[in-house]
């Protein structure tokens, strides 16, 4: 009996990218990328981020490449959700989504004629880890990084990320009753940034694991 072999082969994918705000051009003064959390979709998450909408702000929500039925597959109405990665093929999934987000950004840059206004990256929950890894390994240059209710990836050299990105503004946001980012976990996330010597703003709101409109507006003012 022969052994079972596996290998990794790169393939092309077609991705869904949602956006709101003005088309790329001189009217755009801010470019935002908002990365959704686990078991979410880009269009719905963009709706959650409506509070960031402005006449001079283009907000783009790339959807994670892996989708699944978030419920019994026997139902014709089972919702479809997306996820950035799982523990299987972890390193490949990370490199794949970094390359994917780089491609999205390059496409948008082309529409701006090669340059863009200041970039803000917001990542919610699993999208927060995704945003950090993209900033650390990708080609995007961010003026502001907003990590919202997410664990900071442990493998990242945060001091190097901070210097590579040109010392961007950092904001960490979390609800006071978040079931995932408890006070103890929150302290640990803040400690990661402090240990790297990264100045950051900590924003909190009364609520759980969600985007809060008033706090998002506050973060947007900080970005501007």
C-alpha positions, 0 to 999 in steps of 0.5 A, spaced: 500 500 500 502 506 497 503 512 502 498 518 501 502 524 499 500 532 500 502 538 496 501 545 496 499 548 489 497 556 488 491 557 484 487 563 482 481 565 486 475 570 485 474 575 491 468 579 493 470 586 495 464 591 497 465 599 498 461 605 500 463 612 499 466 616 493 469 613 487 477 613 487 479 620 485 481 627 488 474 627 492 477 622 496 481 624 502 481 618 506 481 611 504 479 605 509 480 598 509 475 594 514 476 587 515 470 583 518 470 578 523 469 570 523 463 568 520 461 574 517 460 577 510 463 583 507 457 587 505 453 586 512 460 588 515 460 594 511 453 596 513 455 595 521 461 600 519 456 605 516 458 610 522 464 611 518 461 613 512 463 620 509 463 624 503 470 624 502 472 617 505 472 611 501 471 605 505 472 598 502 471 591 505 474 585 502 471 579 504 475 573 506 476 567 501 473 561 505 466 561 505 461 556 509 454 554 511 453 557 518 448 552 520 444 546 517 446 545 510 440 541 509 436 548 509 436 552 503 436 558 507 442 556 511 446 563 511 453 563 508 459 566 512 466 567 511 472 566 515 480 568 514 483 562 516 483 556 520 488 552 524 489 547 518 495 550 513 495 556 517 502 559 514 499 558 507 492 561 509 496 567 512 500 568 506 494 567 501 490 573 505 496 577 505 497 577 498 490 577 496 489 584 500 495 586 497 492 585 490 486 589 492 490 595 495 494 595 488 487 595 484 485 601 488 491 604 487 491 603 480 484 607 480 487 613 484 493 613 478 498 610 483 498 614 489 492 614 494 490 618 500 492 616 507 490 609 509 486 607 515 486 599 516 480 597 521 480 589 523 474 587 527 475 580 531 479 575 527 479 581 522 484 584 527 489 579 527 488 579 519 489 587 519 496 586 523 499 581 519 497 585 513 500 591 516 506 587 518 507 583 511 504 586 506 505 592 501 500 597 504 502 603 508 497 605 513 497 612 517 492 609 522 491 602 524 484 600 528 484 593 532 477 592 534 476 586 539 481 582 537 487 578 540 494 581 537 497 575 533 503 573 538 508 571 532 508 579 530 514 583 531 510 589 533 516 594 534 518 592 526 511 593 524 511 600 527 517 602 524 515 599 517 509 603 517 512 609 519 510 610 526 502 610 524 497 612 529 494 605 533 487 605 536 485 599 540 477 598 541 473 594 545 466 593 549 466 593 556 462 586 556 465 583 550 465 575 551 472 574 548 476 580 550 475 580 557 478 585 562 484 580 563 485 579 555 484 586 554 490 588 559 494 582 555 493 586 548 495 593 551 501 590 554 503 587 547 503 594 544 506 597 550 512 592 550 513 594 543 514 601 545 508 603 540 503 609 543 496 607 542 489 610 544 484 605 548 477 606 546 471 603 550 464 603 549 458 599 553 457 593 550 459 586 547 463 583 541 460 588 536 461 595 532 459 601 536 457 607 532 459 612 536 465 609 538 467 608 530 465 615 529 470 617 535 475 613 531 474 616 525 475 623 528 482 620 530 484 617 523 482 624 520 
